Amino acid sequence: MRVDGLSEITRRRVIVAATGVLAEGCRTAPTTPRPAIRFTRIPKADASGSDKNDIIEGTVTGSHEGQQIVLYAKNGSWWLQPLLEAPFTRILPNSKWLNGTHLGSDYAALLVDRGYRPDRNIKTLPAVRGLVAAVTVTKGAPASPSPTLQFSSYEWRVRNTTSNRGGRNNPYSAENAWVDAGGALHLCIRKRAERFECAEVALTRSFGYGTYSFLVRDVSKLPLDLMLQMFTWDYSGGSPNNREMDVVILRRQVAPLATARFVVQPYQVSTNTYEFNMPPGAFLHSFRWEAEQIEFTTSSASNPKHVVARHSFTLGVPPPGLESARIALYLPNSASQHPAEAEIVVDHFEYAP
């Protein structure tokens, strides 16, 4: 049978073929998933916390080379974090990002392309268009992600995650830091479940230039190869050396006395380290940080005029940022394969402008 000059069979084939062409034309091309930002550590909510800071971190999916994170904290309006001179947060090869931030009621992270220039203070966050590839907002956490304690009238975060400080990946426990009834801070290294856990506390405030003092009881019996460190550290990325300044104390296998070092990072520069022997007793360790100089001093706790060591550094002095004072007791990379448990006591911390 023929229809309009075509056989019924031929007509059916034409209709099927045309239908197939239409179906192919209606299919949408595969789309690339839109980039997304996720928070994995959220600082606590504190709308009046402009003088306090904490760590904020997260991950990114779907980002490409050249993109970075821009952070904001809300305190009435949105404020650029962590610093005006360091407004970008780098995305690591494993897609994670980490930085410091002042506290706020809410936190925002923007994924931006190269060339984006963030505003210092804004009422409304930018929309996803142009150089802004993604925006994520979260409420502040009801409590700090890390435990805190009160010592010398200041709030300190207590580390409860691993850290490779000193070149060794040590676990840390919040149970290894506490303040006794007399107000003294105790830091311990304890063995639990076949591993040694260390201790670290960090101020929740950033002071900048001034004098930082730590009154420490006798460490002459500190077990070999354990390290006590009193220092500053900045996660904000505004300094290549994290604005780190250190007083470091340890007992070496070959030395009868504890060894102490004053350091302005990077320590690999020979003029950035000053080393001396620590006699037994309680000592006040301090450093005066100024625009062009950092002067370290270790003196007797009972007689401040008895100075054991004093040294000034004038090269590589960092400007202030979002650094905070910290105290840590840990196992460095040089520690023995069979370390011992330990405890140190810091009677007082003081800051003076």
Helices and strands as residue ranges (DSSP letters): E 2-3, E 6-7, H 8-26, E 36-41, E 53-61, E 68-74, E 78-81, E 96-102, E 106-112, E 121-122, E 132-139, E 148-151, E 154-158, G 165-167, G 174-176, E 177-179, E 185-192, E 195-197, E 199-203, E 210-216, E 227-233, E 245-250, E 258-264, G 270-272, E 273-278, E 283-289, E 294-300, E 307-313, E 324-330, E 342-352
